[in-house]
Amino acid sequence: MKFADLGLSEELLKSVAEAGYDEPTPIQAQAIPSVLMMKDIIGIAQTGTGKTASFVLPMIDILAHGRSRARMPRSLILEPTRELAAQVAENFEKYGKNHNLSMALLIGGVSMGDQIKALEKGVDVLIATPGRLMDLFDRGRILMSGCELLVIDEADRMLDMGFIPDIESICSKLPATRQTMLFSATMPPPIKKLSDQFLNNPKYIEVSRPATANTSIDQSLIEVAPKAKRKLIVDLLDNEGVETAIIFCNRKTEVRDLCESLRKDGFDAGQIHGDMDQSSRLAELDRFKSGEINILCASDVAARGLDIKGVSHVINYDIPWHPDDYIHRIGRTGRAGATGVAITFITRSDAEHVESIEKLTGMKIPLRKERPAKAGAKPAAKPAPATTDEAKAKPAKARAPRKDEASERPQQEDRPKKPARSTKTRDEKPPVVRDDNDIDDGWNGPMPSFLDAKLNR
């Protein structure tokens, strides 16, 4: 099947072709015709399946006819995090360049004044996180009565982050006669209840088992004492042929500390977490995508939806608290048919978490017996001579040796791609600004009652 078979306009097909796509993914092939027929949709698809385009493309054609009015968006897309919202906005810009549609992005961590100005002009597409949207609605800066189309993306992530009450409130403010699409990687009971309440006779589309790990990803576990994690991560980055890696931590403080530690050890490392303002988070992502840095320490704010090509490794410095997050974390590698490596550090107290992940994925994750070779250690055996073709492929470049170990370490050739560790350190740190209006990572469970009461006084 081709995109031309799905009923999209010629202008849109031209944009898709210019973006380098010809054949739709399974979720796109099934969802796009139904969306164009104005049906409500429930889409169950794991990360990396192309679901964003499955609602962005038909929305562009649907909204091509009509006119926007001040403070009354014609459509609304709800995303759990700023990064996902920004990525959807990029998709609209890429595919909608041959259409005259206006768009606004409502996210925390950036100036509210510019967002209000965009709303005053009128927008066809409003992409928002629940916190900022509710804030502007309560200020009387936005009206929901003209919204004809609603998309609730990453619904299970919304559930984890405690946004379901906000979504219920937002839905109650929208017109009853609207088209609604809900996309999620899993379908837990609260999401099923939400869909039953706000969707009208939806078409159910499931392109894969609700929680399936990508089979092109080589997964493994390494048991380690908590205090030995820092040393192990250095050995891994030095000796595992790491080209680019995302290292996930459960806590934002751990992300900051680990990034600073890796920089001091000479790695080109960056960080992304919920306490950074939006401009700093996007700047770090751009540095990672461009190759300026090749190690990104992250909280679960980067676990879903971010499409970063060429990530060779995902390392779970902490095993995720929720098994669903394991699927989404390791989904940052092995994308678009490529292979990837996912390594998870576990301690003796993590047995229950491992069991939950293996039960969800339906597979046994192998425990690695061997450890990464210590930096500078001699190989156990001399490798066989390389063939002519093999000799052309250069091995991975190791970090630059420190003065006290230069005499002990064997010399290695440079490899074409950037090594895990740089020969210089980086002392600069992105500014840290807490945005209490848009909680998007850290603890993913329900808000403790005592804290909830405190925040809402």
N, C-alpha and C positions, 0 to 999 in steps of 0.2 A: 504493500500500500504506500502511496505517495501523499504528501500534504495536499496536492491538487485534488485528491479524491475526497477530501473532508468537507468541502463546501465553503472554504475561505475565499475572500475576495482576491482579485488579481494584485491589488496594491500590497496586501498582506503577504501573499505568496512571494512577491518580489523581495520583500524585507526578509522573509525566512530564508530564501535562496541566498541572499547576500550575506546572511549570517552563517552560511555554510551547511544548512540542513536541507535534506531532501525527503527522508523517510521519518514518519512520526514514531515515537516510542509507543508501547502498548497502552499506557494510560492516556496519552494524547489521542491515539486512534479511537479509543472508546469514548472519551469525554467530550472532545471538541464537537462532533455532530450533535450530541445531546444538549450541550450548552447553547449551540446555535438555534436549537429547537425550543429554547427557553424552558428547559426542564430543570428541576432541582436535582442536585448531584451529591452523592456521598462517594468520595474517592479514597480508597485504602491503598496506599502505595508507600513503599519504603523510600528513604532518601536516595537521591541520585537517579530517579526514574523519569525525570523530566516533567513532573506534575505542574510546576509553575507555568510553563508554556501551555499546559492543557486548559488553564483558565484565562491566561493573559491573551492568547491569540483570539479566541472567540469573543472575548470582551471588547477588544479593539473594533471588531466588525460590528458588534451590537451597538456600541456607543458612537459609531461613526455617524449615525443619524440622530439628530437631536441637538439641543442647545443647553448649556449650563447656565445656572443662575447664581447670584451672589450668596455665599454662605450655605448653599444647598447642593452638596455633591450629588452627582447622578449615580455613582457607584461607590462601594466601600470594600476595601480589602483589609482584614485584620490579621496582623502578624504578631507573634509573641515577643520578638526581639527587634532592636533597631537594625541589626545587620541584615536580617531577613527582609525587613521592610525596604531597606535601601537596595537590596538585590532585586526585589520585585520591581522597584522603580526603574532600575537599569534595564530590566526586560521590557518594560513599557516603552522606554526611550529607544531601545534597539529595534523592536518590532513595529512600533507605531510611528516611525519616522516619516512614512508616507501618508499619515493621517493627521488631521489638525485637531488633536485632543489635548486638553489641558490636564495637568496632574499636580497634586500636592502631596507632600510627605510629612506626616505628623508623627514625630518621634521625640522622646526626651533627650536632654543633653545638648540641644541646639536652641538658638534664639526662637522664642515664641512669636516675636513681632513679625518676622518674615513669613511664618506660617499663617498668621492671621491675614496678612496682606494678600497672600495667594488665595485664601478662602474668600476674601471680599471680592475678588475678581471673578469668582465662579470656577469650579473645577469639574471635569468629567470623571476623573478617577481620583479617589482619596485613598491613600495607603497609610495605615496608622497602627500604632501600638495602643492597646486598650487604655493605658494610664493617661497618655497625653490627649487622646480623643475625649475621654470623660472629663478631663480638666477643662478643655476648651468648650465642651458642651455646657458644663456647669457655669462657665463665665458668659454664656449666651452668645458665643462667637460662631456657633455652627448649628444648623438645623438639619434634622434627619428626614424630614417629611418628603423630600424629593428623591430619596435613594431608591433606585429601581433594581439594583443588583448588589448582593452581599456575598463575599467570600470569607469564610473562616478557615484560615490556613494553619497547619500544624496544631490541630485541635487537642491532641493528647499532650503536647507541650504546654498549651494554654492551661490544661488541667493541672499539670505538675506545678506550674507557677502560680496557681491560685487565681487565674483570670476568669474562671467560669461565671462567677456572679456578675462581673463587669460585662461579659458577653451577653448574658441573659438580660441585663439592663439595657444594653445597646440595642439588642434585637427588639425589645419591647417598644423602643422609640422609633423604629422603622415602619414604613407602610406595610400593612398585612399582605397586600398583593405585590409581591416582589419575587425575584428569582434568587435562590440561595444555594450556594455550593459549600460543602464542608469537606476538607481534606485532612487526613490523619494517617499516621503510620500504623497505629493500632486503634482498636475500638473498645475501650473499657466501658463498663456500664454507665458512668456519668456522661460520656460522649454520646452513647446510644440514647440516653434520656434527652440530651440536648437536641439531637437530630429529630427525635420524635416530636419534640415540642415546637421546633421552629422551621422544619422542612415539610413541604407538601408533596406527598407521594413521590419521594426521590428515586432516581435511578441509582442502584448500588453497583459500583465498579470496584473490583479488587484485582489487581494485576499480579500480586504475589502474596505469599503467606504473610500475615500481619507483622511478624517480627522475624525476618530471615537475614542472616549475615551474608554479605557478598562472598560468593565462593571463590572469587579471584584474590581474596585477601588471605595471606598466610598468618594465622593467628597462633599465639603462644602465650604461656604464663611463665613468669619468673618469680620464684619465692625469694623474699628478701626481708631482712629485719628493717623496721621503720627508720632507724638511724643510719642505715647503710644505703638508702635510696640515692642520696646525692652522689656517692662514689659510683654506684652502679650506672646511673644515667650518663655520667661522664665516660665510663668504659664503653657503654653502648654506642654513644655518639662517635667515639673515636674508632671503634673497631667493627661496626656493623654495616659499613658502606652506606651510611645515611647521607642522602643528598638534600632532602627537605623533610622536615618533621614537624608535626603538631604534638605537643606534650600537654596532656589534660590533667588538671588538678581539680580536686573537689572544692577547695576554698580559695577565695580571691587573694588572701594573704599569702598562701602557698605559691600562687602564680607569681606574685611580685617577688617573693624571696628567691624562688627558683630561677627566675629570669635574671635577677641581679647576680646570683651565684654563677650562672653559666657565662655571663658577660665577663666576670672577673677571671674565669677560667679560659677566656679567649674565644668564646663562641659568638657568632653573629646572631644573637637572640633578641626577640621582641616579646611583647606580652599583650594580651587582650582580656579584659574582664569588666564586670559591671560597674566598678568604681571609677572607670575612665570616662571622660566626656566623649561625646560622639565623634568629634573631629579627630581626637587622638586615636580612637579605636579604628576609624576608617584609615587614618594615616598608617597605622601599624599593619593593617591588612594590605594596603597598597605596597608597603615596603616588602612584605612577604611575597606577594604575587609577582613583584618585579624582580625578586632575587637579591635585593639589597640585604635582607636577612634571610636565613634559611632554617631557623629554628623559631617556632612560635609557641610560647607557653600560654595556655588558655584555660579558662573556665568553661562551663557548659554553654556559655553564650555563643561559642563557636562550633557547637556540636551538631547543629542542624542546619541544613539547607545551604550552607556556604559552599559554593562550587569553585574550588581552587585547584587548578590543574597541576599535575605532576608532583603531588605529595607522596613521597616514597614510603614514609613511615608515620604511623600513629602510635604514640606511647602513652599508655594510661599510667601516669605516675601514681595516681590513686585509682583504685577500682571504683567505678561509679556506684552511687548509692542506689540508683534505680536501674534495673536490667535493660529497660528500653534505651536508656542513654548510652549503653555500651554499643548497641546497634548503630546509633547515630554518630557516635564518636569515631568508630573505626570506618564508617562510611565516608570519611574525609579522604581516604586513600582508596586505591583500586577503582577509580571512577572512569567512566567512558570506555570500558573494556580493558583498561590497564590493570596490571597486577600491583599489589601493595603488601605491606607488612604491618601487622598490628601486634604490639607487645604490651602486656599488662603486668605491672608489678603487684604482687599479692603478699600479704603478711599472714601469719598463722590465724589471725582473727577474721580473715576475709572468706573463710570457707563457705559461709552461708550466701554471700554475694556471688561467689563463683557458681554455686549450685543453682541459684536463681537465673543467672545468665545462661548457663548450659541448658536449663529446662526451657527457657524462652526460645533459644536458638535451635534446640533439638540436636545439639552436637557436643561432643566432648572436646574441650580445648586442651591441647597437649601442654604438659608441664615440661619446660626445658631443664634438662639436667646440667648441661654445661653452661658456664658463665662466659660473658664476653672476655676475650683475652685482655690481660692488663696491658696498659699502654707501655710499649717498649719491650714486651715479652717476646722471646724468640719463638718462631713457629715450631710445632711439634715435629713436623717432617718437611723435608724440602719438596716443594711442588715439582711436578713433572715439567719438562721444558715446554714452553708455549709454541704452538704452531705459528706460521707466518701471519695468518688472519688474527689469531688470538693476541699476538704481540702488538698489533695495532691498537687494541683496546687497552687503555691505560687504567691501572687500578685506582681505587678511591684514595684521595689525598687525605692524609692524617693531619691532625693539628700540628702547629709548629711546636717543636720541643722546647721546654724551658731550659735555662742555662744549666741547671743542676742535673739534668738527665740527658743532655744532648750527646754526651759521650757514650751513653748506654744504648741509645735507640738506633735501630737500623734506618738508613735513608730509604724513602719511598718516592716513587715518581708522582708527578701531578696527574690528576685525572681531569677530564674535560669539564665536568660539572663542579659546582662549588662544594668544598669540603664542609663537614659538619662544623669544624672549628676554624676560626680565623686566626691569623697571626697577630691581630691587634685586639685590644679590649675596647668596650664601649661603655662610657660612664654616663652618657645621657640617659635620662628617664622621661617617659611621657608624663605630662601632668596628671595628677590623680584628683578627680572631682567626683564626689558622690552625688548621684541623682536619685533622690528618694521618690520621685514621681514615677519612675519606671524601673521596677525591680525586675531584672531579667536573667539572673543566674544566682549561684550560691545554693542555698538550701532549696530543694525542689518540692518539698512536702508542703502540707497545709501550714498556714501561718499560725503559730502558737497564739492562743487566746489572749494571754497577757500582753504580748507584743502587739497584736492587732488592736487591742483597746488603746494602747499607748500611742500608736501611730495615728489613730483616728480621733483623738481628743479635739 
